[in-house]
Amino acid sequence: MNLKDEKHYITALNVDLSQSTFRETTLANSTFTNVNLAQCTIEDANLTHTKITNANLANLIIEDCNLTGLVIEGIPYADLLAAYKKVTP
């Protein structure tokens, strides 16, 4: 299925969209529940004010990102980084 320069509201339930590509696509105000995003690449994405809960983030790699205001388990990332730098030479 190809969609280009269109606006659609989609409800997908028990659907396999493996190996799909989304470019210049808006998913703002969407909800993802019980989705498998394993081995995905998220690049040049706007995730401001996004909340991730009950997620498996094992081996997640975050690189070259604006982490301003990032909070992990209720602790601001800046505080976590400062504490890490105190104990790591």
C-alpha positions in Angstrom: 0.0 0.0 0.0 1.4 3.4 -0.9 0.1 6.7 0.6 1.6 10.0 -0.6 0.6 13.6 0.2 -2.6 12.4 1.8 -4.2 12.7 5.2 -5.8 9.6 6.8 -6.9 8.5 10.2 -6.0 4.8 10.6 -6.9 2.3 13.3 -4.6 -0.8 13.0 -5.3 -3.8 15.2 -3.3 -7.0 15.0 -1.5 -5.8 11.9 2.0 -6.7 10.7 3.7 -3.6 9.2 7.2 -5.1 9.5 9.8 -3.6 7.1 7.6 -0.5 6.5 9.1 2.9 5.8 7.7 6.1 7.1 9.3 9.3 5.8 8.2 12.9 6.3 5.2 11.4 8.1 3.2 13.0 11.0 2.1 10.6 13.8 1.5 13.4 16.3 -1.1 12.6 19.0 -1.1 9.0 18.1 -1.2 6.1 20.5 1.0 3.0 20.3 0.0 0.2 22.7 1.6 -3.2 22.7 3.6 -2.5 19.6 6.9 -4.2 18.6 9.5 -1.7 17.4 12.4 -4.0 17.9 15.4 -3.3 15.6 13.8 -0.2 14.2 15.7 3.0 13.3 14.2 6.3 14.4 16.0 9.2 12.8 15.3 12.9 12.7 12.2 12.4 14.8 10.3 14.9 17.0 9.5 13.1 20.2 8.9 16.3 22.4 6.4 15.7 25.1 6.3 12.0 24.4 5.8 9.5 27.2 7.1 6.0 27.1 5.8 3.6 29.8 6.1 -0.1 30.4 8.6 -0.4 27.5 11.5 -2.8 27.0 14.4 -0.4 26.3 17.1 -3.1 26.7 20.1 -2.2 24.4 18.5 1.0 23.3 21.0 3.4 21.8 20.4 7.2 21.9 22.9 9.2 19.8 23.2 12.8 18.7 19.9 13.8 20.3 18.7 16.9 22.1 18.1 15.6 25.6 16.9 18.9 27.1 14.3 18.1 29.8 14.6 14.3 29.4 13.4 12.5 32.6 14.1 8.9 33.4 12.2 7.2 36.2 11.4 10.7 37.6 15.0 11.9 37.6 16.1 14.6 35.2 18.8 13.3 32.8 21.0 16.3 33.5 21.1 15.2 37.2 21.8 11.6 36.2 24.7 12.7 34.0 26.1 15.0 36.7 26.0 12.1 39.2 27.7 9.8 36.7 30.4 12.3 36.0 31.2 12.6 39.8 31.9 8.9 40.1 33.5 8.3 36.7 36.9 9.7 36.0 
